[in-house]
Amino acid sequence: MNIHDLEAFVAVVETGSIVAASARINLTQPGITRRIQNLEDSLGVALLDRQSKPLKPTAAGREAYEHGRRVLRSLDDLKAGVSPGGTIGGEFRLGIMPYLSEAALSAPLDELRNQFPQLTLRIVTGWSPQLVEQVARSELDAATVCLAEGLQPPDNVIGDVLGVHSVILVAAPSLSVPKAPKLEDLSRFPWIMNQSGCGFRAFIQHRFEAERLPFDVGVEAMSADLRMSLVARGLGIGVLTPAALADSRWRDAVEIIDAPDFSPKVVNWLVHRPPAGRLARPIATFGEALVETLKTRRPFST
């Protein structure tokens, strides 16, 4: 089995096409195709579903990909361990959930680039459950995610807590939400939420369903600013952190809902697969810088 063949296969799985894989590893498209065929001949099984677009691995291909990523990472670890001065290079595939993207892509990203100039950063965004799954499948090296308080990352990943943040409910005065509402009162109103797939939305929905109460999502919107504008116009209840409310241009158009029996919190995590190997230092550096950045975010005060 040839390492170059394995590298080409991994690139196709991660990019979803021969063309993109060709650009990533600087090899012609026929060269990529030939290397994958060599690997399939060596293993005696088809690794790619060539009828799908983008290209997807077969069941055997998914298993080969996971093993292949570990092999390539081990080689990168070996190179980093014996290179002069311990220079860390190769890829660092980092996932960031939308809420943390503004903080993570500022000072922490600059710190990574300064300390590890030979490291190639590949950054993707997504919802926390999706990112955790990608880390568990070795499709990402690390990810910053938010989980509702009480929830833990799965056992097959390492999770470091970056901080805990309160989450507040807000609504326009025109919505006429009762003072100090119970959960039953809140269930009578529509909610303005992230799209399906958001882990915190799933947590809130589960809380309502556990009490056998309806949870009506009136509007789904990806943009935090759009969600707040809809809340300010009285279309439903919104959920956000105090820091996000402090930064929102709609803060004076809404009021905080003080619900005694519903005061959820979110925990920020940095997750990665064990062992971190050559990426242990970059992961730690990124996590420390993100903690410092989150500390400086302006809190909301009434």
Secondary structure, DSSP 8 states (H G I E B T S, - for coil): --HHHHHHHHHHHHHSSHHHHHHHHT--HHHHHHHHHHHHHHHTS--EETTSSS-EE-HHHHHHHHHHHHHHHHHHHHHHHHSGGG---EEEEEEE-HHHHHHHTTHHHHHHHHH-TTEEEEEEE--HHHHHHHHHTTS-SEEEEEEETT----TTSEEEEEEEEE-EEEE-GGG---SS--HHHHTTS-EEE--TT-HHHHHHHHHHHHTT----EEEE-S-HHHHHHHHHTTS-EEEE-HHHHHH-TTGGG-EEE--TT---EEEEEEEE-S--GGGHHHHHHHHHHHHHHHHTS-----
